[in-house]
Amino acid sequence: MKVLKTALPLLLLFTGACATTNPPTQQLTETETVIRQADQIGAGDYAPLEIRQARQKLEQARAAYNN
């Protein structure tokens, strides 16, 4: 649970980095890694809504980057 409390704010920070002028490819990759790690430790069992929202925001960030 402690990892989840750390991972989700980092996730939001990385997805918020999409507003920078440089392509956020590293941030998107790091965000995907954080979500995958959260899945591996069972975060979906404890915070399914937050994990789903994180995935949705990552997809939104990818879509914005690709457009």
PAZAPA-4460 file (N, C-alpha, C; in steps of 0.05 Angstrom, whole numbers, plus 32768, in hexadecimal, padded with zeros to 4 digits):
% residues 67
    n_x    n_y    n_z   ca_x   ca_y   ca_z    c_x    c_y    c_z   seq   type   mol
   8011   7FE8   8000   8000   8000   8000   8012   8019   8000     1      M     A
   8028   8018   800E   803A   802F   800F   8045   8035   7FF3     2      K     A
   804B   8020   7FE4   8055   8024   7FC8   8040   8032   7FB8     3      V     A
   8027   802A   7FBC   8011   8035   7FAC   800E   8053   7FB3     4      L     A
   8011   805A   7FCC   800F   8077   7FD3   8025   8087   7FC7     5      K     A
   803C   807A   7FC2   8052   8088   7FB5   804F   8087   7F96     6      T     A
   8046   8071   7F8C   8045   806E   7F6F   8030   8080   7F62     7      A     A
   8018   8082   7F6E   8003   8092   7F61   800A   80B0   7F5E     8      L     A
   8015   80BD   7F73   801D   80D9   7F6E   8033   80DB   7F59     9      P     A
   8045   80C8   7F58   805A   80C9   7F43   804D   80C6   7F27    10      L     A
   8039   80B5   7F26   802B   80B1   7F0D   801E   80CB   7F04    11      L     A
   8011   80D9   7F16   8005   80F2   7F0F   801A   8107   7F07    12      L     A
   8030   8106   7F14   8046   8119   7F0D   8050   8113   7EF1    13      L     A
   8054   80FA   7EEA   805E   80F2   7ED0   8049   80F9   7EBA    14      F     A
   8030   80F4   7EBF   801C   80FA   7EAA   8018   8118   7EA8    15      T     A
   801D   8127   7EBD   801B   8144   7EBC   8032   8150   7EAC    16      G     A
   8047   8141   7EA9   805E   814A   7E9A   8059   814D   7E7C    17      A     A
   8042   8144   7E74   803B   8146   7E57   8038   8163   7E4E    18      C     A
   8036   8175   7E60   8034   8191   7E59   804F   819E   7E51    19      A     A
   8064   818F   7E54   807E   819A   7E4E   8082   819C   7E30    20      T     A
   8096   81AB   7E27   809B   81AE   7E0A   80AA   8196   7DFE    21      T     A
   80B8   8187   7E0E   80C6   816F   7E04   80B3   8158   7E03    22      N     A
   80B7   8146   7DF0   80A5   812E   7DEF   80A8   811E   7E09    23      P     A
   8091   8116   7E15   8092   8109   7E2F   8095   80EB   7E2D    24      P     A
   80A4   80E1   7E1A   80A7   80C4   7E17   80B2   80B7   7E30    25      T     A
   80C5   80C3   7E3C   80D1   80B6   7E54   80BC   80B6   7E6B    26      Q     A
   80AD   80CB   7E6E   8099   80CC   7E83   8083   80B8   7E7F    27      Q     A
   807B   80B5   7E65   8066   80A1   7E5F   8070   8085   7E65    28      L     A
   8089   807F   7E5E   8095   8065   7E64   8097   8060   7E82    29      T     A
   80A0   8074   7E91   80A2   8072   7EAD   8087   806E   7EBA    30      E     A
   8073   807C   7EB1   8058   8079   7EBB   804E   805D   7EB6    31      T     A
   8052   8053   7E9F   8049   8038   7E98   8057   8024   7EAB    32      E     A
   8070   8028   7EB1   807F   8017   7EC3   8074   8018   7EDF    33      T     A
   806D   8030   7EE8   8062   8033   7F03   8047   8024   7F05    34      V     A
   8037   8027   7EF1   801D   8019   7EF1   8021   7FFB   7EF1    35      I     A
   8033   7FF1   7EE0   8039   7FD5   7EDF   8043   7FCA   7EFA    36      R     A
   8055   7FDA   7F07   805F   7FD2   7F22   8048   7FD1   7F36    37      Q     A
   8036   7FE5   7F35   8020   7FE6   7F47   800E   7FCD   7F43    38      A     A
   800A   7FC5   7F2A   7FFB   7FAD   7F24   8008   7F94   7F30    39      D     A
   8023   7F93   7F2E   8031   7F7C   7F37   8030   7F78   7F55    40      Q     A
   802E   7F8E   7F64   802C   7F8C   7F81   8010   7F8B   7F8B    41      I     A
   7FFD   7F89   7F79   7FE1   7F85   7F80   7FD2   7F9F   7F87    42      G     A
   7FDA   7FB5   7F7C   7FCD   7FCE   7F82   7FB0   7FCE   7F78    43      A     A
   7FAA   7FBF   7F63   7F8F   7FBD   7F59   7F7C   7FB1   7F6D    44      G     A
   7F86   7FA2   7F80   7F75   7F96   7F95   7F6E   7FAB   7FAA    45      D     A
   7F7F   7FBE   7FAE   7F7B   7FD2   7FC3   7F71   7FED   7FB9    46      Y     A
   7F78   7FF3   7FA0   7F70   800D   7F94   7F68   800A   7F77    47      A     A
   7F54   7FFA   7F71   7F4D   7FF5   7F55   7F45   800E   7F46    48      P     A
   7F37   8020   7F52   7F2F   8039   7F45   7F47   8049   7F3D    49      L     A
   7F59   804C   7F4F   7F71   805D   7F4A   7F82   8051   7F34    50      E     A
   7F85   8037   7F34   7F95   802A   7F1F   7F87   802D   7F04    51      I     A
   7F6D   802A   7F03   7F5E   802E   7EEA   7F61   804B   7EE1    52      R     A
   7F5F   805E   7EF3   7F62   807A   7EEC   7F7E   8080   7EE1    53      Q     A
   7F92   8073   7EEE   7FAD   8077   7EE5   7FB1   806D   7EC8    54      A     A
   7FA5   8056   7EC3   7FA7   804B   7EA7   7F99   805D   7E93    55      R     A
   7F82   8068   7E9B   7F73   807A   7E89   7F83   8093   7E84    56      Q     A
   7F8F   809E   7E99   7F9E   80B7   7E95   7FB7   80B2   7E84    57      K     A
   7FC3   809A   7E87   7FDA   8094   7E77   7FD1   8092   7E59    58      L     A
   7FBB   8085   7E54   7FB1   8083   7E39   7FAA   809F   7E2D    59      E     A
   7F9F   80B0   7E3E   7F99   80CC   7E35   7FB3   80DB   7E2F    60      Q     A
   7FC7   80D7   7E3F   7FE1   80E4   7E3A   7FED   80DA   7E20    61      A     A
   7FEB   80C0   7E1C   7FF6   80B4   7E03   7FE7   80BF   7DEB    62      R     A
   7FCC   80C1   7DED   7FBC   80CB   7DD7   7FC3   80E8   7DD1    63      A     A
   7FC7   80F8   7DE6   7FCE   8114   7DE2   7FEA   8116   7DD5    64      A     A
   7FFC   8105   7DDD   8017   8106   7DD2   8017   80FE   7DB5    65      Y     A
   8006   80EB   7DAE   8005   80E1   7D92   7FF6   80F4   7D7F    66      N     A
   7FE7   8106   7D8A   7FD7   8118   7D79   7FE6   8131   7D74    67      N     A
***
